[in-house]
Amino acid sequence: MWYEILPSAFIITAALGLPGWGLYHIHNLVLGNHYRRTLDSRWDRHIYQRDLRLNGNPYKLTGLETIDD
């Protein structure tokens, strides 16, 4: 019957979904936030340091209101 495919579908869904879900929480434990920001290139490191200097949190998106006059 049609319901015989459900156990296989649940196993496949879990196998594909658990690594992404796990990395989300591992990044929170290791990095202190849920997102990974790569610093492979020089430009990425520069932007990371700029955001850290301007508002203290490189992962929070802010605009011109955080820059002093």
PyMOL Python script that loads the backbone (N, CA, C, O; Angstrom):
from pymol import cmd

cmd.read_pdbstr("""\
ATOM      1  N   MET A   1       0.828  -1.184   0.000  1.00  0.00           N
ATOM      2  CA  MET A   1       0.000   0.000   0.000  1.00  0.00           C
ATOM      3  C   MET A   1       0.878   1.256   0.000  1.00  0.00           C
ATOM      4  O   MET A   1       2.102   1.170   0.099  1.00  0.00           O
ATOM      5  N   TRP A   2       0.247   2.396  -0.110  1.00  0.00           N
ATOM      6  CA  TRP A   2       0.957   3.667  -0.216  1.00  0.00           C
ATOM      7  C   TRP A   2       1.695   4.020   1.072  1.00  0.00           C
ATOM      8  O   TRP A   2       2.717   4.704   1.017  1.00  0.00           O
ATOM      9  N   TYR A   3       1.212   3.578   2.217  1.00  0.00           N
ATOM     10  CA  TYR A   3       1.804   3.940   3.500  1.00  0.00           C
ATOM     11  C   TYR A   3       3.103   3.182   3.779  1.00  0.00           C
ATOM     12  O   TYR A   3       3.802   3.505   4.739  1.00  0.00           O
ATOM     13  N   GLU A   4       3.435   2.198   2.973  1.00  0.00           N
ATOM     14  CA  GLU A   4       4.682   1.460   3.172  1.00  0.00           C
ATOM     15  C   GLU A   4       5.911   2.293   2.836  1.00  0.00           C
ATOM     16  O   GLU A   4       7.022   1.949   3.239  1.00  0.00           O
ATOM     17  N   ILE A   5       5.725   3.375   2.110  1.00  0.00           N
ATOM     18  CA  ILE A   5       6.846   4.235   1.768  1.00  0.00           C
ATOM     19  C   ILE A   5       7.161   5.243   2.875  1.00  0.00           C
ATOM     20  O   ILE A   5       8.230   5.852   2.856  1.00  0.00           O
ATOM     21  N   LEU A   6       6.265   5.430   3.828  1.00  0.00           N
ATOM     22  CA  LEU A   6       6.460   6.444   4.865  1.00  0.00           C
ATOM     23  C   LEU A   6       7.717   6.237   5.712  1.00  0.00           C
ATOM     24  O   LEU A   6       8.432   7.215   5.934  1.00  0.00           O
ATOM     25  N   PRO A   7       8.037   5.035   6.200  1.00  0.00           N
ATOM     26  CA  PRO A   7       9.281   4.888   6.986  1.00  0.00           C
ATOM     27  C   PRO A   7      10.528   5.277   6.188  1.00  0.00           C
ATOM     28  O   PRO A   7      11.428   5.931   6.715  1.00  0.00           O
ATOM     29  N   SER A   8      10.576   4.876   4.928  1.00  0.00           N
ATOM     30  CA  SER A   8      11.725   5.237   4.096  1.00  0.00           C
ATOM     31  C   SER A   8      11.778   6.744   3.865  1.00  0.00           C
ATOM     32  O   SER A   8      12.857   7.336   3.875  1.00  0.00           O
ATOM     33  N   ALA A   9      10.631   7.359   3.658  1.00  0.00           N
ATOM     34  CA  ALA A   9      10.591   8.803   3.440  1.00  0.00           C
ATOM     35  C   ALA A   9      11.047   9.550   4.688  1.00  0.00           C
ATOM     36  O   ALA A   9      11.761  10.547   4.573  1.00  0.00           O
ATOM     37  N   PHE A  10      10.655   9.097   5.868  1.00  0.00           N
ATOM     38  CA  PHE A  10      11.090   9.740   7.106  1.00  0.00           C
ATOM     39  C   PHE A  10      12.594   9.591   7.318  1.00  0.00           C
ATOM     40  O   PHE A  10      13.249  10.529   7.772  1.00  0.00           O
ATOM     41  N   ILE A  11      13.141   8.438   7.000  1.00  0.00           N
ATOM     42  CA  ILE A  11      14.577   8.211   7.153  1.00  0.00           C
ATOM     43  C   ILE A  11      15.364   9.110   6.210  1.00  0.00           C
ATOM     44  O   ILE A  11      16.359   9.710   6.617  1.00  0.00           O
ATOM     45  N   ILE A  12      14.936   9.212   4.966  1.00  0.00           N
ATOM     46  CA  ILE A  12      15.623  10.055   3.997  1.00  0.00           C
ATOM     47  C   ILE A  12      15.516  11.521   4.393  1.00  0.00           C
ATOM     48  O   ILE A  12      16.496  12.260   4.293  1.00  0.00           O
ATOM     49  N   THR A  13      14.352  11.946   4.836  1.00  0.00           N
ATOM     50  CA  THR A  13      14.165  13.332   5.262  1.00  0.00           C
ATOM     51  C   THR A  13      15.059  13.662   6.460  1.00  0.00           C
ATOM     52  O   THR A  13      15.664  14.733   6.511  1.00  0.00           O
ATOM     53  N   ALA A  14      15.138  12.749   7.411  1.00  0.00           N
ATOM     54  CA  ALA A  14      15.990  12.972   8.585  1.00  0.00           C
ATOM     55  C   ALA A  14      17.464  12.985   8.189  1.00  0.00           C
ATOM     56  O   ALA A  14      18.230  13.797   8.707  1.00  0.00           O
ATOM     57  N   ALA A  15      17.871  12.105   7.286  1.00  0.00           N
ATOM     58  CA  ALA A  15      19.272  12.053   6.867  1.00  0.00           C
ATOM     59  C   ALA A  15      19.680  13.321   6.136  1.00  0.00           C
ATOM     60  O   ALA A  15      20.834  13.737   6.233  1.00  0.00           O
ATOM     61  N   LEU A  16      18.775  13.936   5.417  1.00  0.00           N
ATOM     62  CA  LEU A  16      19.098  15.166   4.706  1.00  0.00           C
ATOM     63  C   LEU A  16      18.938  16.412   5.576  1.00  0.00           C
ATOM     64  O   LEU A  16      19.621  17.409   5.343  1.00  0.00           O
ATOM     65  N   GLY A  17      18.060  16.378   6.562  1.00  0.00           N
ATOM     66  CA  GLY A  17      17.783  17.556   7.368  1.00  0.00           C
ATOM     67  C   GLY A  17      18.619  17.697   8.625  1.00  0.00           C
ATOM     68  O   GLY A  17      18.895  18.820   9.046  1.00  0.00           O
ATOM     69  N   LEU A  18      19.024  16.612   9.232  1.00  0.00           N
ATOM     70  CA  LEU A  18      19.756  16.673  10.503  1.00  0.00           C
ATOM     71  C   LEU A  18      21.128  17.332  10.407  1.00  0.00           C
ATOM     72  O   LEU A  18      21.490  18.057  11.333  1.00  0.00           O
ATOM     73  N   PRO A  19      21.909  17.133   9.361  1.00  0.00           N
ATOM     74  CA  PRO A  19      23.212  17.830   9.320  1.00  0.00           C
ATOM     75  C   PRO A  19      23.077  19.350   9.319  1.00  0.00           C
ATOM     76  O   PRO A  19      23.829  20.032  10.017  1.00  0.00           O
ATOM     77  N   GLY A  20      22.148  19.886   8.562  1.00  0.00           N
ATOM     78  CA  GLY A  20      21.941  21.334   8.551  1.00  0.00           C
ATOM     79  C   GLY A  20      21.438  21.854   9.881  1.00  0.00           C
ATOM     80  O   GLY A  20      21.882  22.900  10.355  1.00  0.00           O
ATOM     81  N   TRP A  21      20.524  21.134  10.476  1.00  0.00           N
ATOM     82  CA  TRP A  21      19.987  21.513  11.786  1.00  0.00           C
ATOM     83  C   TRP A  21      21.079  21.430  12.850  1.00  0.00           C
ATOM     84  O   TRP A  21      21.166  22.291  13.725  1.00  0.00           O
ATOM     85  N   GLY A  22      21.906  20.397  12.774  1.00  0.00           N
ATOM     86  CA  GLY A  22      22.982  20.238  13.742  1.00  0.00           C
ATOM     87  C   GLY A  22      24.032  21.337  13.627  1.00  0.00           C
ATOM     88  O   GLY A  22      24.506  21.848  14.641  1.00  0.00           O
ATOM     89  N   LEU A  23      24.400  21.707  12.391  1.00  0.00           N
ATOM     90  CA  LEU A  23      25.390  22.771  12.207  1.00  0.00           C
ATOM     91  C   LEU A  23      24.880  24.106  12.728  1.00  0.00           C
ATOM     92  O   LEU A  23      25.652  24.911  13.248  1.00  0.00           O
ATOM     93  N   TYR A  24      23.598  24.336  12.589  1.00  0.00           N
ATOM     94  CA  TYR A  24      22.994  25.567  13.096  1.00  0.00           C
ATOM     95  C   TYR A  24      23.257  25.707  14.598  1.00  0.00           C
ATOM     96  O   TYR A  24      23.593  26.794  15.069  1.00  0.00           O
ATOM     97  N   HIS A  25      23.106  24.624  15.341  1.00  0.00           N
ATOM     98  CA  HIS A  25      23.299  24.669  16.788  1.00  0.00           C
ATOM     99  C   HIS A  25      24.770  24.554  17.182  1.00  0.00           C
ATOM    100  O   HIS A  25      25.178  25.106  18.203  1.00  0.00           O
ATOM    101  N   ILE A  26      25.566  23.846  16.387  1.00  0.00           N
ATOM    102  CA  ILE A  26      27.002  23.768  16.679  1.00  0.00           C
ATOM    103  C   ILE A  26      27.647  25.136  16.507  1.00  0.00           C
ATOM    104  O   ILE A  26      28.514  25.515  17.295  1.00  0.00           O
ATOM    105  N   HIS A  27      27.234  25.878  15.490  1.00  0.00           N
ATOM    106  CA  HIS A  27      27.766  27.227  15.311  1.00  0.00           C
ATOM    107  C   HIS A  27      27.394  28.112  16.495  1.00  0.00           C
ATOM    108  O   HIS A  27      28.175  28.977  16.892  1.00  0.00           O
ATOM    109  N   ASN A  28      26.232  27.908  17.048  1.00  0.00           N
ATOM    110  CA  ASN A  28      25.838  28.692  18.220  1.00  0.00           C
ATOM    111  C   ASN A  28      26.723  28.356  19.417  1.00  0.00           C
ATOM    112  O   ASN A  28      27.102  29.251  20.173  1.00  0.00           O
ATOM    113  N   LEU A  29      27.051  27.110  19.596  1.00  0.00           N
ATOM    114  CA  LEU A  29      27.899  26.720  20.722  1.00  0.00           C
ATOM    115  C   LEU A  29      29.342  27.190  20.548  1.00  0.00           C
ATOM    116  O   LEU A  29      29.963  27.656  21.503  1.00  0.00           O
ATOM    117  N   VAL A  30      29.874  27.069  19.334  1.00  0.00           N
ATOM    118  CA  VAL A  30      31.280  27.372  19.097  1.00  0.00           C
ATOM    119  C   VAL A  30      31.509  28.862  18.849  1.00  0.00           C
ATOM    120  O   VAL A  30      32.417  29.457  19.429  1.00  0.00           O
ATOM    121  N   LEU A  31      30.687  29.464  17.989  1.00  0.00           N
ATOM    122  CA  LEU A  31      30.914  30.840  17.568  1.00  0.00           C
ATOM    123  C   LEU A  31      30.107  31.856  18.351  1.00  0.00           C
ATOM    124  O   LEU A  31      30.426  33.045  18.322  1.00  0.00           O
ATOM    125  N   GLY A  32      29.079  31.424  19.044  1.00  0.00           N
ATOM    126  CA  GLY A  32      28.239  32.354  19.779  1.00  0.00           C
ATOM    127  C   GLY A  32      27.106  32.928  18.957  1.00  0.00           C
ATOM    128  O   GLY A  32      26.376  33.797  19.433  1.00  0.00           O
ATOM    129  N   ASN A  33      26.946  32.461  17.740  1.00  0.00           N
ATOM    130  CA  ASN A  33      25.822  32.873  16.907  1.00  0.00           C
ATOM    131  C   ASN A  33      25.413  31.684  16.038  1.00  0.00           C
ATOM    132  O   ASN A  33      26.124  30.681  15.981  1.00  0.00           O
ATOM    133  N   HIS A  34      24.299  31.792  15.381  1.00  0.00           N
ATOM    134  CA  HIS A  34      23.788  30.660  14.618  1.00  0.00           C
ATOM    135  C   HIS A  34      24.299  30.614  13.184  1.00  0.00           C
ATOM    136  O   HIS A  34      24.009  29.662  12.459  1.00  0.00           O
ATOM    137  N   TYR A  35      25.046  31.613  12.765  1.00  0.00           N
ATOM    138  CA  TYR A  35      25.450  31.689  11.372  1.00  0.00           C
ATOM    139  C   TYR A  35      26.958  31.653  11.255  1.00  0.00           C
ATOM    140  O   TYR A  35      27.668  32.185  12.108  1.00  0.00           O
ATOM    141  N   ARG A  36      27.435  31.039  10.224  1.00  0.00           N
ATOM    142  CA  ARG A  36      28.866  30.971   9.971  1.00  0.00           C
ATOM    143  C   ARG A  36      29.207  32.017   8.929  1.00  0.00           C
ATOM    144  O   ARG A  36      28.558  32.108   7.887  1.00  0.00           O
ATOM    145  N   ARG A  37      30.203  32.787   9.209  1.00  0.00           N
ATOM    146  CA  ARG A  37      30.660  33.787   8.258  1.00  0.00           C
ATOM    147  C   ARG A  37      32.088  33.436   7.883  1.00  0.00           C
ATOM    148  O   ARG A  37      32.982  33.456   8.729  1.00  0.00           O
ATOM    149  N   THR A  38      32.301  33.116   6.622  1.00  0.00           N
ATOM    150  CA  THR A  38      33.630  32.698   6.202  1.00  0.00           C
ATOM    151  C   THR A  38      34.556  33.892   6.108  1.00  0.00           C
ATOM    152  O   THR A  38      34.156  34.981   5.698  1.00  0.00           O
ATOM    153  N   LEU A  39      35.787  33.670   6.490  1.00  0.00           N
ATOM    154  CA  LEU A  39      36.798  34.708   6.421  1.00  0.00           C
ATOM    155  C   LEU A  39      37.946  34.233   5.533  1.00  0.00           C
ATOM    156  O   LEU A  39      39.117  34.462   5.837  1.00  0.00           O
ATOM    157  N   ASP A  40      37.595  33.572   4.439  1.00  0.00           N
ATOM    158  CA  ASP A  40      38.608  32.997   3.563  1.00  0.00           C
ATOM    159  C   ASP A  40      39.354  34.049   2.763  1.00  0.00           C
ATOM    160  O   ASP A  40      40.578  33.983   2.650  1.00  0.00           O
ATOM    161  N   SER A  41      38.658  34.996   2.219  1.00  0.00           N
ATOM    162  CA  SER A  41      39.315  35.995   1.385  1.00  0.00           C
ATOM    163  C   SER A  41      39.653  37.243   2.204  1.00  0.00           C
ATOM    164  O   SER A  41      39.117  37.460   3.290  1.00  0.00           O
ATOM    165  N   ARG A  42      40.536  38.036   1.665  1.00  0.00           N
ATOM    166  CA  ARG A  42      40.957  39.254   2.348  1.00  0.00           C
ATOM    167  C   ARG A  42      39.792  40.238   2.474  1.00  0.00           C
ATOM    168  O   ARG A  42      39.662  40.922   3.490  1.00  0.00           O
ATOM    169  N   TRP A  43      38.957  40.307   1.456  1.00  0.00           N
ATOM    170  CA  TRP A  43      37.816  41.222   1.473  1.00  0.00           C
ATOM    171  C   TRP A  43      36.836  40.851   2.589  1.00  0.00           C
ATOM    172  O   TRP A  43      36.337  41.733   3.287  1.00  0.00           O
ATOM    173  N   ASP A  44      36.561  39.574   2.761  1.00  0.00           N
ATOM    174  CA  ASP A  44      35.647  39.129   3.813  1.00  0.00           C
ATOM    175  C   ASP A  44      36.191  39.475   5.195  1.00  0.00           C
ATOM    176  O   ASP A  44      35.437  39.903   6.069  1.00  0.00           O
ATOM    177  N   ARG A  45      37.495  39.292   5.399  1.00  0.00           N
ATOM    178  CA  ARG A  45      38.105  39.656   6.683  1.00  0.00           C
ATOM    179  C   ARG A  45      38.020  41.157   6.928  1.00  0.00           C
ATOM    180  O   ARG A  45      37.773  41.600   8.050  1.00  0.00           O
ATOM    181  N   HIS A  46      38.226  41.925   5.880  1.00  0.00           N
ATOM    182  CA  HIS A  46      38.151  43.385   6.003  1.00  0.00           C
ATOM    183  C   HIS A  46      36.742  43.832   6.389  1.00  0.00           C
ATOM    184  O   HIS A  46      36.582  44.661   7.285  1.00  0.00           O
ATOM    185  N   ILE A  47      35.734  43.298   5.732  1.00  0.00           N
ATOM    186  CA  ILE A  47      34.345  43.650   6.019  1.00  0.00           C
ATOM    187  C   ILE A  47      33.947  43.192   7.424  1.00  0.00           C
ATOM    188  O   ILE A  47      33.226  43.901   8.127  1.00  0.00           O
ATOM    189  N   TYR A  48      34.412  42.017   7.833  1.00  0.00           N
ATOM    190  CA  TYR A  48      34.138  41.513   9.179  1.00  0.00           C
ATOM    191  C   TYR A  48      34.708  42.456  10.233  1.00  0.00           C
ATOM    192  O   TYR A  48      34.021  42.806  11.193  1.00  0.00           O
ATOM    193  N   GLN A  49      35.954  42.865  10.058  1.00  0.00           N
ATOM    194  CA  GLN A  49      36.583  43.765  11.017  1.00  0.00           C
ATOM    195  C   GLN A  49      35.920  45.131  11.009  1.00  0.00           C
ATOM    196  O   GLN A  49      35.813  45.766  12.057  1.00  0.00           O
ATOM    197  N   ARG A  50      35.473  45.597   9.849  1.00  0.00           N
ATOM    198  CA  ARG A  50      34.783  46.886   9.773  1.00  0.00           C
ATOM    199  C   ARG A  50      33.468  46.829  10.547  1.00  0.00           C
ATOM    200  O   ARG A  50      33.160  47.732  11.325  1.00  0.00           O
ATOM    201  N   ASP A  51      32.698  45.767  10.332  1.00  0.00           N
ATOM    202  CA  ASP A  51      31.432  45.638  11.043  1.00  0.00           C
ATOM    203  C   ASP A  51      31.643  45.507  12.545  1.00  0.00           C
ATOM    204  O   ASP A  51      30.870  46.052  13.333  1.00  0.00           O
ATOM    205  N   LEU A  52      32.671  44.797  12.936  1.00  0.00           N
ATOM    206  CA  LEU A  52      32.984  44.642  14.357  1.00  0.00           C
ATOM    207  C   LEU A  52      33.382  45.985  14.969  1.00  0.00           C
ATOM    208  O   LEU A  52      33.001  46.284  16.101  1.00  0.00           O
ATOM    209  N   ARG A  53      34.136  46.789  14.240  1.00  0.00           N
ATOM    210  CA  ARG A  53      34.572  48.086  14.736  1.00  0.00           C
ATOM    211  C   ARG A  53      33.416  49.075  14.817  1.00  0.00           C
ATOM    212  O   ARG A  53      33.339  49.854  15.767  1.00  0.00           O
ATOM    213  N   LEU A  54      32.524  49.058  13.844  1.00  0.00           N
ATOM    214  CA  LEU A  54      31.458  50.056  13.796  1.00  0.00           C
ATOM    215  C   LEU A  54      30.355  49.819  14.819  1.00  0.00           C
ATOM    216  O   LEU A  54      29.916  50.764  15.476  1.00  0.00           O
ATOM    217  N   ASN A  55      29.897  48.573  14.968  1.00  0.00           N
ATOM    218  CA  ASN A  55      28.761  48.363  15.870  1.00  0.00           C
ATOM    219  C   ASN A  55      28.996  47.278  16.912  1.00  0.00           C
ATOM    220  O   ASN A  55      28.089  46.982  17.689  1.00  0.00           O
ATOM    221  N   GLY A  56      30.176  46.678  16.954  1.00  0.00           N
ATOM    222  CA  GLY A  56      30.479  45.700  17.988  1.00  0.00           C
ATOM    223  C   GLY A  56      29.958  44.308  17.725  1.00  0.00           C
ATOM    224  O   GLY A  56      30.313  43.376  18.447  1.00  0.00           O
ATOM    225  N   ASN A  57      29.134  44.139  16.722  1.00  0.00           N
ATOM    226  CA  ASN A  57      28.595  42.825  16.390  1.00  0.00           C
ATOM    227  C   ASN A  57      28.632  42.669  14.875  1.00  0.00           C
ATOM    228  O   ASN A  57      27.846  43.309  14.176  1.00  0.00           O
ATOM    229  N   PRO A  58      29.527  41.832  14.352  1.00  0.00           N
ATOM    230  CA  PRO A  58      29.638  41.722  12.902  1.00  0.00           C
ATOM    231  C   PRO A  58      28.466  40.990  12.253  1.00  0.00           C
ATOM    232  O   PRO A  58      28.364  40.971  11.026  1.00  0.00           O
ATOM    233  N   TYR A  59      27.595  40.398  13.031  1.00  0.00           N
ATOM    234  CA  TYR A  59      26.488  39.633  12.473  1.00  0.00           C
ATOM    235  C   TYR A  59      25.167  40.400  12.481  1.00  0.00           C
ATOM    236  O   TYR A  59      24.173  39.935  11.925  1.00  0.00           O
ATOM    237  N   LYS A  60      25.157  41.560  13.104  1.00  0.00           N
ATOM    238  CA  LYS A  60      23.943  42.368  13.158  1.00  0.00           C
ATOM    239  C   LYS A  60      24.002  43.421  12.056  1.00  0.00           C
ATOM    240  O   LYS A  60      24.938  44.218  11.999  1.00  0.00           O
ATOM    241  N   LEU A  61      23.008  43.417  11.191  1.00  0.00           N
ATOM    242  CA  LEU A  61      22.980  44.366  10.105  1.00  0.00           C
ATOM    243  C   LEU A  61      22.448  45.706  10.603  1.00  0.00           C
ATOM    244  O   LEU A  61      21.349  45.788  11.152  1.00  0.00           O
ATOM    245  N   THR A  62      23.233  46.737  10.406  1.00  0.00           N
ATOM    246  CA  THR A  62      22.836  48.077  10.796  1.00  0.00           C
ATOM    247  C   THR A  62      23.157  49.032   9.656  1.00  0.00           C
ATOM    248  O   THR A  62      23.903  48.691   8.738  1.00  0.00           O
ATOM    249  N   GLY A  63      22.609  50.189   9.722  1.00  0.00           N
ATOM    250  CA  GLY A  63      22.817  51.179   8.680  1.00  0.00           C
ATOM    251  C   GLY A  63      23.683  52.314   9.144  1.00  0.00           C
ATOM    252  O   GLY A  63      24.525  52.149  10.026  1.00  0.00           O
ATOM    253  N   LEU A  64      23.478  53.467   8.551  1.00  0.00           N
ATOM    254  CA  LEU A  64      24.283  54.641   8.859  1.00  0.00           C
ATOM    255  C   LEU A  64      24.007  55.208  10.246  1.00  0.00           C
ATOM    256  O   LEU A  64      24.778  56.039  10.725  1.00  0.00           O
ATOM    257  N   GLU A  65      22.943  54.787  10.898  1.00  0.00           N
ATOM    258  CA  GLU A  65      22.621  55.332  12.213  1.00  0.00           C
ATOM    259  C   GLU A  65      23.639  54.926  13.274  1.00  0.00           C
ATOM    260  O   GLU A  65      23.687  55.553  14.333  1.00  0.00           O
ATOM    261  N   THR A  66      24.457  53.898  13.028  1.00  0.00           N
ATOM    262  CA  THR A  66      25.435  53.472  14.033  1.00  0.00           C
ATOM    263  C   THR A  66      26.740  54.244  13.926  1.00  0.00           C
ATOM    264  O   THR A  66      27.554  54.188  14.847  1.00  0.00           O
ATOM    265  N   ILE A  67      26.962  54.954  12.844  1.00  0.00           N
ATOM    266  CA  ILE A  67      28.195  55.698  12.657  1.00  0.00           C
ATOM    267  C   ILE A  67      28.036  57.086  13.268  1.00  0.00           C
ATOM    268  O   ILE A  67      27.073  57.798  12.981  1.00  0.00           O
ATOM    269  N   ASP A  68      28.995  57.460  14.114  1.00  0.00           N
ATOM    270  CA  ASP A  68      28.934  58.780  14.746  1.00  0.00           C
ATOM    271  C   ASP A  68      29.184  59.867  13.711  1.00  0.00           C
ATOM    272  O   ASP A  68      29.862  59.649  12.707  1.00  0.00           O
ATOM    273  N   ASP A  69      28.623  61.038  13.975  1.00  0.00           N
ATOM    274  CA  ASP A  69      28.798  62.177  13.063  1.00  0.00           C
ATOM    275  C   ASP A  69      30.174  62.777  13.188  1.00  0.00           C
ATOM    276  O   ASP A  69      30.491  63.743  12.494  1.00  0.00           O
TER     277      ASP A  69
END
""", "prot")
cmd.dss("prot")
cmd.show_as("cartoon", "prot")
cmd.util.cbc("prot")
cmd.orient("prot")
